Structure formats: C-alpha cells, structure tokens
Amino acid sequence: MAGFCVFCEIIAHREPAEIFYEDENAIVFRNRLKWAPVMLLAAPKKHLTQSELWSDMDAVGRAATLVGEEQCPNGFRLISNFGYDGMQSQNHAHVHILGGHFLGEYA
C-alpha cells in the first residue's frame, strides 16, 4: 500500500475511532459523516480495493450484518461506493451501515 490511509491507521489503533466490532479480519466503526442516525463503516483489516472486497465479502459481510442487526433492530441498509463517480472517498474497501430511522424509498 502506498501513501497514508486513515482506515489502516484506525485498524492499527493509531487514529481514534468508536469501534463496535473487531476480529482478526474485519472492523466496524462509527463514520464521522452523519447521513443517518446510525452510520457505521465495516472494513477488512487488510487494505483492499472495493472490487477485491466484493469478490469475497465473508468476514466483512458477517461483521456488517451482525452490527447492523444489533444497532438497527428495525432494519438497515448496506451501501458501498465504487470510484469517483460512485463518490468513493477512501481507497480502503468498506461498506456503509445506515439505519436508526426509516430510510425512505430508493432514488
């Protein structure tokens, strides 16, 4: 991996984050953005691209659904952004967990 990655720094516990779940392969932490009352990020501990993550969602998918069900018992949405046009802001692969209220219809 080249350059600074804030997610890698959070995973190494060198950057602060409110961590909801962590095992040897995945981590779930609070997103700084506030699009919904519950806005968390599930990420692999290994620095991967979005495409690499989605080719094998095993550990991250399990962590995202476990924490989503805990934090949003009435339902939640998993979202992943790919590339510039998809508004991906971090190169480290991740999935957004959104919930905490009715999320409305799809656009």
KEMAR-390272 format. One line per field, with one value per residue (C-alpha): residue number from 1; chain; x, y, z. Coordinates in Angstrom, 3 decimals, m for minus. Layout:
nr	[NUM; ...]
kette	[A; ...]
u	[X; ...]
v	[Y; ...]
w	[Z; ...]
This chain:
nr	[1; 2; 3; 4; 5; 6; 7; 8; 9; 10; 11; 12; 13; 14; 15; 16; 17; 18; 19; 20; 21; 22; 23; 24; 25; 26; 27; 28; 29; 30; 31; 32; 33; 34; 35; 36; 37; 38; 39; 40; 41; 42; 43; 44; 45; 46; 47; 48; 49; 50; 51; 52; 53; 54; 55; 56; 57; 58; 59; 60; 61; 62; 63; 64; 65; 66; 67; 68; 69; 70; 71; 72; 73; 74; 75; 76; 77; 78; 79; 80; 81; 82; 83; 84; 85; 86; 87; 88; 89; 90; 91; 92; 93; 94; 95; 96; 97; 98; 99; 100; 101; 102; 103; 104; 105; 106; 107]
kette	[A; A; A; A; A; A; A; A; A; A; A; A; A; A; A; A; A; A; A; A; A; A; A; A; A; A; A; A; A; A; A; A; A; A; A; A; A; A; A; A; A; A; A; A; A; A; A; A; A; A; A; A; A; A; A; A; A; A; A; A; A; A; A; A; A; A; A; A; A; A; A; A; A; A; A; A; A; A; A; A; A; A; A; A; A; A; A; A; A; A; A; A; A; A; A; A; A; A; A; A; A; A; A; A; A; A; A]
u	[0.000; 1.354; 0.608; m1.428; m4.671; m6.812; m8.632; m5.311; m4.432; m7.758; m7.192; m3.712; m5.290; m3.147; m6.216; m9.220; m12.488; m15.550; m15.202; m18.313; m16.766; m13.304; m11.853; m8.733; m10.209; m12.772; m13.599; m16.762; m16.503; m18.581; m18.424; m17.703; m20.404; m23.985; m26.238; m28.398; m28.748; m26.671; m23.813; m21.074; m18.327; m17.395; m13.950; m11.473; m8.347; m6.271; m6.064; m8.188; m9.981; m13.789; m13.692; m11.383; m13.669; m16.831; m15.272; m15.169; m17.434; m17.101; m15.655; m16.799; m20.297; m20.659; m19.433; m21.661; m24.819; m24.046; m23.524; m26.356; m28.781; m27.500; m27.568; m30.616; m33.112; m35.867; m33.698; m30.666; m29.091; m25.635; m24.089; m20.737; m19.407; m17.068; m14.734; m15.015; m18.433; m19.775; m18.460; m15.943; m13.908; m11.496; m9.360; m9.558; m12.509; m15.550; m19.311; m21.605; m24.160; m27.042; m30.074; m31.697; m34.843; m36.923; m34.548; m37.226; m37.609; m34.712; m33.858]
v	[0.000; 3.407; 6.575; 7.408; 5.514; 6.709; 3.350; 1.496; 3.934; 3.229; m0.523; m0.113; 1.953; 4.976; 7.088; 7.396; 5.673; 4.358; 0.649; m1.550; m4.823; m6.150; m9.553; m10.734; m9.964; m7.150; m3.995; m1.898; 1.691; 4.877; 7.053; 10.739; 11.599; 11.907; 10.863; 8.792; 8.406; 5.213; 5.468; 2.881; 1.526; m2.146; m2.721; m5.530; m5.201; m5.897; m2.924; m3.985; m2.254; m2.259; m4.844; m7.118; m6.879; m7.624; m10.686; m12.205; m10.498; m13.291; m11.600; m8.046; m9.163; m11.146; m8.204; m5.682; m7.744; m8.618; m4.980; m3.747; m6.101; m5.010; m1.264; m1.084; m3.755; m2.326; m2.581; m1.108; m0.585; m1.644; 0.620; 0.560; 3.300; 2.455; 5.015; 8.749; 8.741; 6.491; 9.002; 6.638; 8.862; 6.296; 3.834; 1.253; m1.051; m0.527; m0.902; 1.733; 0.543; 3.038; 2.934; 4.268; 5.506; 4.839; 5.347; 6.025; 4.925; 4.346; 7.208]
w	[0.000; m0.925; 0.999; 4.076; 4.736; 7.655; 7.784; 8.144; 10.937; 12.708; 12.322; 13.866; 16.710; 15.837; 14.939; 17.259; 16.384; 18.169; 17.417; 17.538; 16.368; 15.693; 14.928; 13.091; 9.644; 9.978; 11.910; 12.290; 13.489; 13.564; 10.458; 11.021; 8.473; 9.716; 6.799; 9.160; 12.953; 12.723; 10.243; 10.641; 8.408; 8.065; 6.579; 6.086; 8.194; 5.097; 2.735; m0.264; m3.120; m3.252; m6.066; m4.074; m1.045; m3.010; m4.625; m1.101; 1.456; 4.029; 7.154; 6.379; 5.362; 8.573; 10.698; 8.867; 9.318; 12.951; 13.983; 11.722; 13.462; 16.908; 16.265; 13.937; 15.059; 12.808; 9.694; 7.994; 4.600; 3.384; 0.754; m0.999; m3.272; m6.166; m7.745; m8.287; m9.990; m7.219; m4.631; m3.036; m0.701; 0.810; m1.137; 1.676; 0.942; 3.166; 3.445; 4.952; 7.513; 7.635; 9.884; 13.010; 11.246; 8.144; 5.221; 2.632; m0.942; m3.303; m5.632]
